[in-house]
């Protein structure tokens, strides 16, 4: 006699067969799933791998455009300083000072990369050598003018005489400058015939250098007075 709470053996067998059938199907599906490239194959991302520089730029964020005027540059500089600590400010100031000193040393040595635009070029270097190798009357202007000013304060009665001497000195200095300018233009044209540098600009450049004391000239003189150039 079959009781209601007992399972039929036929149903149990059919349940077992269904479970086993599902397991077999599942296992068979698992066996078919891997592709032909193997189980360790990783599908592509669909985009190229970014380079290291691109990744760093993305991490830093967009670069701000350069300042358009001095006030904006000062504002950015002030904002940057406010975000730095004292140690960082001190290190940045030291680095800038060393960089300026290095640039000045190279400029004084005549390095073309660090010269001012007015000093660049072979013709300008040759002009400086001509001026530095010559004993220029204009080079006495500064010490002579200081001496006359001191005499005017010490001896006020001789003010008219000192003014006359100063005017005569300026006239002689101007004549010496004209001679120097013509000589420089002639020699530069002979040495560098293809150069367009010349005329009043080159003569004035030579004259202004001749007026400076030798130790105050920039770049430093590369020749001694009296040398052949």
Protein Blocks (a to p, Z undefined) as FASTA:
>chain_A
ZZfkbccfklmmmmmmmmmmmmmmmmmmmmmmpcfkojkbccdehiacddfklmmmmmno
paddddfbfklmmmmmmmmmmmpcfklmmmmmmmmmmmmmmmmmmmmnopaklmcfklgc
jklmmmmmmmmmpccfklmmmmmmmmmmmmmmmmmmlmmmmmmmmmmmmmmmmmmmmmmm
mmmmmmmmmmmmmbcbecjllmmmmmmmmmpcfklpccddfbdehiaZZ
